[in-house]
Amino acid sequence: MPQFDGLTIPSVATLQEALRRMLASGEEALILVGEDGEPLREITERAVRRMRIAGFSDETPLSALPPGALARVGAAEPPEAAQKAMAAANLRLAAVVDARGRVASVVRRDRRDEPILLSPPHVGGEEEELALHAFDTNWIAPLGPNVERFEKDIAASLGVKAALALSSGSAALHLSMALLGVKPGDLVFCSSFTFIASVAPALYQWAEPVFIDSEPDSWNMSPAALERAFAAAAREGRKPRAVIVANLYGQSADYDPILEICAAHGVPVVEDAAESLGADYKGRRSGSIGAFGVVSFNGNKIITTSGGGALVSDDVEAIARARFLSTQARDPAPHYQHSVYGYNYRMSNILAGVGVGQLRLLERRVEQRRRVFAFYEAALGGLDGLSFMPEAPFGRSNRWLSTMTLDPRRTGGVAAADLMAALTAAKIESRPLWKPMHRQPVFEGRGYFGHGDNESVCDGLFEQGLCLPSGTALTEAQLERVVDVIRKTLRR
Ligand SMILES: Cc1ncc(COP(=O)(O)O)c(C=O)c1O
């Protein structure tokens, strides 16, 4: 039987063969073809995995699949007919049949006009299968086995002694502040170039944030600025209760000098690794380096539980204390008794099941994000005035978002905002880089320390930078679409 670029599969092939074919080729769907060459239905990875979940063995022939939707057009019909049929049934492929009703060719859905999103969740067949298995287990043992397993898996993945699965990364950051005894009026030094979620948890304790600039090599916290902030605080006879360092866009900050400075002052470091799960710093996993590490499983992150996060540490007792605080701080008593107040911050058992499945895919997702970045870099890297976020020599980024800056003095006047407008017009989502915290109206008047005496690195990044679509499910054709718009806008 002709294979039409591998887009058809005979109904005598097995579930396992279909999965292998789709995973190896990256095809999202195939047309199932009967013994006489007639098209039967479209099959997807998800449809095949659902059969396995329902108990069918890997050796089951595809003919056991229930009837499914099919886009089918005659060879004499115009090309739009196939596109219309696919759009009407929301299918990915259309079978073009000859006069005898046999597959003559297969047409792919034209996705050229579909919007391209920045970083959509990528929860596919394998995660769904794992999550549903985990869901099944819940019915047998509803005491939270997924949460326990997820925590063990997170700790093993990061190489730390303990992990606590929580409802968000923000919750994890807040618990870290509570554990470190941050009180009203305490100073907390924070990265300025970050999302507000890095900083807000210090405010939940009524602390006073002081913002620290980035350094140009990693775009993360500048040790030079941090040193100056410590010196200025010391002149007032003060020191911070904690330093929160954000690892942005998938890249670790340079922790050796940061830890050295903080250790000299006896101040603990909280590592906000919400965006850098799966990245490394000098061979150590991002998130495992500070006194506490925080990761996020929010929907836009490299792996997701739709919403969630974790607090990790080698301090097993501190994590036990955080577990107590995260479940309303209930004293060990037969009745409800509280000597302190806590929070309702635990992750649900069902979401932890999704997390177990997603975490298994972390390395693959890192590779996919890095491939997206490599594509942009190969296509656009040489263009004058366009620079990508550097990968500092001390680590390996997960390239959560592919980010770049445009210098209008060298791009013929094209600024990041112009490029964003052109991308939006082409239905491609992009975003500015984080607006620094020291420039946020809510933090007006707070302290800020730049990388140099008269040099603010993160202000320049904000003014010139943007984030490109970076989802792990992006196809080469979609990446080419993005590159095309950028080249045209820069007239290169
Ligand atoms: C740098 C940074 N810190 C913290 C968070 C907070 O994580 P969550 O959304 O899980 O609360 C996020 C993401 O949302 C983030 O990007």
The ligand as an ORCA input file, in Angstrom:
! r2SCAN-3c Opt
* xyz 0 1
  C      10.243     34.331     37.929
  C       8.952     33.784     38.478
  N       8.827     33.660     39.803
  C       7.714     33.162     40.353
  C       6.649     32.763     39.588
  C       5.419     32.291     40.288
  O       4.994     31.026     39.972
  P       3.449     30.677     40.078
  O       2.772     31.250     38.879
  O       3.444     29.172     40.067
  O       2.926     31.235     41.352
  C       6.742     32.869     38.179
  C       5.686     32.455     37.256
  O       4.550     32.609     37.265
  C       7.911     33.415     37.617
  O       8.028     33.577     36.294
*
